[in-house]
Amino acid sequence: MTGAWKERLQLVGWLAFFGWMIASGYHVTYLAKLQSQILLVGTGILVLAFLVRWPRTRPAWSFNYRLWIESAGHYLPIAIFLIMGTTSLTLSDSGLGGANIRVLMPNSQPKIFSPESLKPGEYFKTSLVDLYALEGLDQNVPIEMVGRLHIMSPEEARKHFPNKKPTPKALFYRYAIACCAADASPVATVLDEFESREFISGDWIRIRGHTSFFETAKGNRMIVLSADTIEKTEKPTEPYLSWLQTLR
């Protein structure tokens, strides 16, 4: 196989991989917005390269074992994709715990929220990342968010939140990413006085409620949400939040 054939086969392999991700919507589900945009631009460049190279005079074919093995390696990502499918081990409540949940660090809020901007009876629609990024959202502000539910056992609650009284029964959480799903980490609030039996751990819910906070054992603030209404909702098209979204 000549070098020209090698380049063409390698290009087709990556186009197939990127095209599969885009056609299936995985570039939106598993990548942060910036990385998704980079993937789209990169795919466009590869398509342009394909259109420029392919119509040229077809190079003579000659089998070369070394070049064939080298080109086959460029099909490995899509081969794994087709065999294994997508895996997202982090988008569950199995890894939740007070030790690894991102919380509000002292003096870390770069922006200030003004409650006066809300109309009477209006809930501020936000995300868990912005909830911890905007100063003032932890002090009796009506909030509306979409996230997942994690119901804690009494032992789990006492272990992770020993200084929270009354002991919480549930967490409201999402996973946030900086680049892709592989680096996802949870951000959460405590749900106060959660008693409903209509829901189970892992349910996607839309919640409207009012905020407060308490200090964790490490001296950080964790936001508490007292729910006014809770309803089940569909899994969002973009289930992962982005740590970079507060830079808008």
C-alpha positions as CSV (number, residue, x, y, z in Angstrom):
1,M,0.0,0.0,0.0
2,T,1.5,3.3,-1.0
3,G,1.7,6.4,1.3
4,A,-1.2,8.0,-0.6
5,W,-3.5,5.1,0.1
6,K,-2.4,5.1,3.7
7,E,-3.4,8.7,4.1
8,R,-6.8,8.1,2.6
9,L,-7.6,5.1,4.7
10,Q,-6.6,6.9,7.9
11,L,-8.7,9.9,7.0
12,V,-11.7,7.7,6.3
13,G,-11.3,6.0,9.7
14,W,-11.3,9.3,11.7
15,L,-14.2,10.7,9.6
16,A,-16.2,7.5,10.4
17,F,-15.5,7.9,14.1
18,F,-16.2,11.6,14.4
19,G,-19.3,11.2,12.1
20,W,-20.7,8.5,14.3
21,M,-20.3,10.7,17.4
22,I,-22.0,13.6,15.7
23,A,-24.8,11.7,14.1
24,S,-25.6,10.0,17.4
25,G,-25.5,13.2,19.4
26,Y,-22.7,11.9,21.6
27,H,-20.6,15.0,21.0
28,V,-23.3,17.0,22.9
29,T,-23.9,14.4,25.6
30,Y,-20.4,13.5,26.6
31,L,-18.3,16.6,25.7
32,A,-18.2,20.1,27.2
33,K,-19.4,22.8,24.8
34,L,-16.0,24.0,23.8
35,Q,-14.7,20.5,23.1
36,S,-17.9,19.8,21.1
37,Q,-17.3,22.8,19.0
38,I,-13.7,21.8,18.4
39,L,-14.9,18.4,17.3
40,L,-17.4,19.9,14.8
41,V,-14.7,22.2,13.4
42,G,-12.1,19.4,13.2
43,T,-14.6,17.2,11.4
44,G,-15.3,19.9,8.9
45,I,-11.6,20.3,8.2
46,L,-11.3,16.5,7.7
47,V,-14.3,16.5,5.3
48,L,-12.6,19.3,3.3
49,A,-9.4,17.4,3.2
50,F,-11.2,14.3,2.0
51,L,-13.0,16.2,-0.8
52,V,-9.7,17.8,-1.9
53,R,-7.7,14.6,-1.8
54,W,-10.1,11.9,-3.1
55,P,-11.0,13.3,-6.6
56,R,-7.3,13.3,-7.5
57,T,-5.8,10.5,-9.7
58,R,-6.2,7.3,-7.8
59,P,-2.7,6.1,-6.6
60,A,-1.5,2.7,-7.6
61,W,-2.3,0.0,-5.1
62,S,0.4,-2.1,-3.6
63,F,0.1,-4.1,-0.4
64,N,2.5,-3.1,2.4
65,Y,2.1,-5.0,5.6
66,R,3.6,-2.4,7.8
67,L,1.5,0.5,6.4
68,W,-1.6,-1.6,6.6
69,I,-1.1,-2.3,10.3
70,E,-0.4,1.4,10.9
71,S,-3.6,2.4,9.1
72,A,-5.7,-0.2,10.9
73,G,-4.8,1.5,14.2
74,H,-6.7,4.6,13.1
75,Y,-9.9,2.5,13.0
76,L,-9.4,1.3,16.6
77,P,-11.5,4.1,18.2
78,I,-14.6,3.4,16.1
79,A,-14.1,-0.4,16.4
80,I,-14.2,0.0,20.2
81,F,-17.1,2.4,19.9
82,L,-19.1,-0.2,17.9
83,I,-18.2,-3.1,20.1
84,M,-18.5,-1.5,23.6
85,G,-21.0,1.3,22.9
86,T,-20.9,4.3,25.2
87,T,-20.1,4.0,28.9
88,S,-20.6,6.7,31.5
89,L,-19.7,5.3,34.9
90,T,-19.8,8.7,36.6
91,L,-23.4,9.7,35.8
92,S,-25.0,7.8,38.7
93,D,-25.4,8.3,42.5
94,S,-23.0,5.5,43.3
95,G,-20.0,7.8,43.8
96,L,-21.8,10.5,45.8
97,G,-20.5,11.4,49.3
98,G,-19.8,14.4,51.4
99,A,-16.1,13.9,50.8
100,N,-16.1,14.3,47.0
101,I,-19.0,16.7,46.4
102,R,-17.9,20.1,45.2
103,V,-19.1,22.7,47.7
104,L,-18.9,26.5,48.2
105,M,-15.4,27.5,49.1
106,P,-14.8,30.6,51.2
107,N,-14.4,33.9,49.2
108,S,-14.6,32.0,45.9
109,Q,-17.7,33.7,44.3
110,P,-16.8,36.0,41.4
111,K,-20.3,37.3,40.8
112,I,-23.2,38.6,42.9
113,F,-26.9,37.7,42.5
114,S,-29.5,40.4,43.2
115,P,-32.8,39.0,44.6
116,E,-34.5,42.2,43.6
117,S,-34.2,41.2,40.0
118,L,-37.0,38.5,40.5
119,K,-40.7,39.3,40.2
120,P,-43.0,38.3,43.1
121,G,-43.6,34.5,42.9
122,E,-40.9,34.0,40.3
123,Y,-38.2,31.3,40.7
124,F,-34.7,31.9,39.5
125,K,-33.8,29.3,36.9
126,T,-30.2,28.2,37.3
127,S,-27.9,25.2,37.5
128,L,-26.0,23.6,40.4
129,V,-22.7,25.0,39.1
130,D,-24.1,28.6,38.9
131,L,-25.8,28.1,42.2
132,Y,-22.4,27.7,43.9
133,A,-20.7,30.3,41.6
134,L,-23.0,33.3,42.3
135,E,-22.8,35.0,45.6
136,G,-26.2,35.5,47.3
137,L,-28.0,32.5,45.9
138,D,-27.6,30.6,49.2
139,Q,-29.7,33.0,51.3
140,N,-33.5,32.3,50.9
141,V,-33.7,32.7,47.2
142,P,-36.5,31.0,45.2
143,I,-34.7,28.6,42.9
144,E,-35.7,26.3,40.0
145,M,-33.3,23.6,38.8
146,V,-33.2,20.2,37.1
147,G,-31.1,17.5,38.5
148,R,-31.1,14.0,40.0
149,L,-32.2,12.6,43.3
150,H,-30.1,10.6,45.7
151,I,-31.9,9.3,48.8
152,M,-29.4,8.6,51.6
153,S,-29.6,6.0,54.3
154,P,-29.4,7.4,57.9
155,E,-25.9,5.9,58.2
156,E,-24.7,7.5,55.0
157,A,-26.2,10.9,56.1
158,R,-24.6,10.8,59.5
159,K,-21.2,9.8,58.0
160,H,-21.0,12.6,55.4
161,F,-23.0,15.3,57.3
162,P,-22.3,14.8,61.0
163,N,-22.9,18.5,61.9
164,K,-26.1,19.0,59.8
165,K,-29.2,19.2,62.0
166,P,-31.7,17.8,61.3
167,T,-29.9,14.9,59.6
168,P,-30.6,15.2,55.8
169,K,-32.3,12.4,53.9
170,A,-31.6,13.3,50.3
171,L,-29.3,15.1,47.9
172,F,-30.1,16.9,44.7
173,Y,-27.1,16.6,42.3
174,R,-25.6,16.8,38.8
175,Y,-22.2,15.9,37.4
176,A,-20.1,18.7,35.9
177,I,-17.3,18.3,33.4
178,A,-14.4,20.5,32.4
179,C,-13.6,18.5,29.2
180,C,-15.6,15.3,28.8
181,A,-17.5,12.8,30.9
182,A,-14.2,11.1,32.0
183,D,-13.5,14.0,34.3
184,A,-17.0,14.4,35.7
185,S,-17.4,15.2,39.4
186,P,-20.6,15.8,41.4
187,V,-22.0,19.1,42.7
188,A,-25.0,18.9,45.0
189,T,-27.3,20.5,47.5
190,V,-29.0,18.9,50.5
191,L,-32.8,18.5,50.3
192,D,-34.3,19.4,53.7
193,E,-37.3,17.6,55.1
194,F,-37.5,15.2,52.1
195,E,-40.3,12.7,52.7
196,S,-41.8,11.8,49.3
197,R,-42.1,8.1,48.4
198,E,-42.9,8.9,44.8
199,F,-39.3,9.0,43.8
200,I,-36.3,6.8,43.9
201,S,-32.5,7.4,43.8
202,G,-31.4,8.3,40.3
203,D,-34.7,10.0,39.2
204,W,-34.4,13.1,37.1
205,I,-36.5,15.8,38.8
206,R,-37.4,19.5,38.5
207,I,-37.4,21.2,41.8
208,R,-38.6,24.6,43.0
209,G,-37.6,25.7,46.4
210,H,-35.8,28.2,48.7
211,T,-32.1,28.1,49.6
212,S,-30.2,28.3,52.8
213,F,-26.8,26.9,53.8
214,F,-24.8,25.1,56.5
215,E,-21.1,24.7,57.2
216,T,-19.6,21.3,56.5
217,A,-17.2,19.6,58.8
218,K,-14.3,21.0,56.6
219,G,-15.6,24.6,57.1
220,N,-17.1,25.0,53.7
221,R,-20.6,26.1,52.8
222,M,-23.1,23.6,51.4
223,I,-26.4,24.8,50.1
224,V,-29.6,23.5,51.5
225,L,-32.8,23.5,49.4
226,S,-36.2,23.4,51.0
227,A,-38.5,22.2,48.2
228,D,-41.8,23.8,47.4
229,T,-42.5,21.5,44.5
230,I,-40.8,18.4,43.1
231,E,-41.8,16.7,39.8
232,K,-40.2,14.1,37.6
233,T,-38.7,15.2,34.3
234,E,-36.9,13.8,31.3
235,K,-33.2,13.4,31.3
236,P,-31.7,16.5,29.7
237,T,-30.1,16.4,26.2
238,E,-27.0,17.6,27.9
239,P,-26.9,15.7,31.2
240,Y,-23.5,17.0,32.2
241,L,-23.0,20.6,33.4
242,S,-19.8,22.4,32.6
243,W,-17.4,24.0,35.1
244,L,-16.6,26.6,32.5
245,Q,-20.2,27.7,31.9
246,T,-19.9,30.5,34.6
247,L,-17.3,32.2,32.3
248,R,-20.0,33.2,29.9
